[in-house]
């Protein structure tokens, strides 16, 4: 493991980075021929058969997604060590409604956030005087639009899909923030939240480049280990779809002609608890089978932005009415994105 | 006697931090009271926005990440 190399002081940081980068590039380019050879030559599966295509897809996609994930998460974790939630909070407090909401959604892309931190984060923001709508814009954007999702989308479908997803996600977050801010729902935040007076934050000193790099690698190992099962499960489902589900079925059930496709995919997505990394292989297979982009994006947004475990966690700081509003507003936004893309983007 | 508090809602990472702390305490042979604070209001009141957090003798030393054993040892003046 590279982590061992980093721990040895004898090897300088740049050497580890260069060697790691080279190994990554080689693996990236060897992947497709290796997967083809394994599936069609070593395992003697027929090209074009259901099983052959499903196996080849799985063998090719698992390393590809994991490579992308490892590479990008390492880079972003490193850059991210310069942005802390505390800085974001300070930047957001005392801003106007529209600039604050937009900034919160944008910060959501780069800020580390997992649903287990949702509650302290929510309390911290509200307590610092960040308006409720702005806080929600952040809560919506953060899990939905993140670097993992964007780079996987970019790598698998090209820049346009990634940019479309990012703009749509930011739009949903900003609109949801503005609507919730306008509704004046402060009384549906649990009462104790308003009574908390947070102490001063910590003054951490860790600035050396090597420490940031080591920290980045450690969180990469952690994140990849955590999302690995989701990704493999996602790819397995994707491979089954790729090999066995007939294109006509996907087009008929999820295509533009079925007006209920988008809401059905959103409803399907909410109880599925996964992150962007696990959802993308499924979306990849469905897109390949002719699912329109809007429906695919809506499904992915529903899976990442609305999840039952996160709602359960948020219940500790929000009364049911506020949670219901949150779900309704975000779900409507996602529906609009789905229909919008299906109608206006070919 | 040192007071060490792991602040987290019981997620995987928070349990990992507690494990690291206990290992360092045992290895360093010091007397310490290791507690796991799971009350979200309490965590937020400490100024922690991202879990897991770690406080030593009431002072928050890390938040939103898993510290290394060496760092924990240094905070406990064991290094």
Interface residues (C-beta under 8 A of the other chain):
Chain A: X84 X85 X86 X89 X112 X113 X114 X116 X117 X119 X120 X121 X123 X124 X125 X127 X192 X193 X196 X197 X198 X199 X200 X201 X202 X204 X215 X218 X219 X222 X226 X313 X316 X317
Chain B: X8 X9 X11 X12 X13 X14 X40 X41 X43 X44 X45 X46 X47 X48 X49 X50 X51 X59 X60 X61 X62 X63 X64 X65 X66 X68
